[in-house]
């Protein structure tokens, strides 16, 4: 069997192939740990993150942030806080 790998941008949904076991292990790890996805360019990190975003589990709320351009821990924290505040403002409903 030949597997053709297509080089391109991040994949989503039906084009997300050959990573089911890795994603399953990742979700298992996320239940109890922090996870760092570290790999060379073009290895599929963004595609994996999109899969977590598109198919969240355990009632997790997945937030996608591009933090590549941030230069300090303080900038990261502010960016993350802004994203969380935005998410809660859009999804909050009074009880």
C-alpha positions in Angstrom: 0.0 0.0 0.0 1.4 3.4 -1.0 0.6 6.5 1.1 0.9 9.8 -0.7 1.7 12.7 1.5 0.6 16.0 0.2 2.5 19.1 1.2 0.4 22.1 1.9 -1.2 24.1 4.7 -2.7 22.7 7.9 -5.3 20.0 7.4 -8.7 19.8 9.0 -11.6 17.3 9.2 -11.6 14.7 6.5 -8.0 15.5 5.4 -6.7 14.9 8.9 -5.2 11.4 8.4 -2.8 9.0 10.1 -2.8 10.7 13.5 -5.7 9.1 15.4 -3.4 7.2 17.8 -1.4 10.3 18.5 -4.4 12.5 19.1 -5.9 9.8 21.5 -2.6 9.8 23.5 -2.6 13.6 23.5 -6.2 13.7 24.9 -5.2 11.2 27.6 -2.2 13.3 28.5 -4.2 16.5 28.7 -6.5 15.0 31.3 -3.7 15.2 33.9 -0.7 17.1 32.4 0.4 20.1 30.4 1.6 19.2 26.9 4.2 20.8 24.6 4.0 20.0 20.9 7.5 20.4 19.7 8.6 19.3 16.3 10.3 20.8 13.2 8.3 22.8 10.8 5.8 21.1 8.6 5.4 18.0 10.9 1.6 18.6 11.6 1.5 20.5 14.9 -1.0 23.0 13.7 -3.2 20.2 12.1 -3.2 18.4 15.5 -4.2 21.6 17.2 -7.0 22.2 14.7 -8.2 18.6 15.4 -8.4 19.4 19.1 -10.3 22.6 18.4 -12.7 20.9 16.0 -13.4 17.9 18.1 -13.0 18.8 21.8 -13.5 16.2 24.5 -14.2 16.0 28.2 -16.2 19.3 28.1 -12.9 21.1 27.5 -13.1 24.5 25.8 -10.2 24.6 23.3 -8.8 28.0 22.5 -6.6 28.6 19.5 -3.9 31.3 19.7 -1.1 32.2 17.4 1.7 33.2 19.8 4.6 32.9 17.5 5.1 36.7 17.4 4.9 37.2 21.1 8.3 38.0 22.8 7.7 37.9 26.5 5.8 35.7 29.0 3.8 38.8 30.0 2.7 39.3 26.3 1.7 35.7 26.2 -0.3 35.9 29.4 -2.1 39.1 28.2 -2.9 37.5 24.8 -4.2 34.4 26.5 -6.3 36.4 29.0 -7.8 38.5 26.2 -8.8 35.3 24.3 -10.4 33.7 27.3 -12.3 36.9 28.2 -13.5 37.1 24.6 -14.6 33.4 24.6 -16.5 33.9 27.9 -18.2 37.1 26.6 -19.4 35.3 23.5 -20.5 32.1 25.2 -21.8 33.3 28.5 -25.5 33.0 29.2 -27.3 34.0 32.4 -28.8 31.2 34.4 
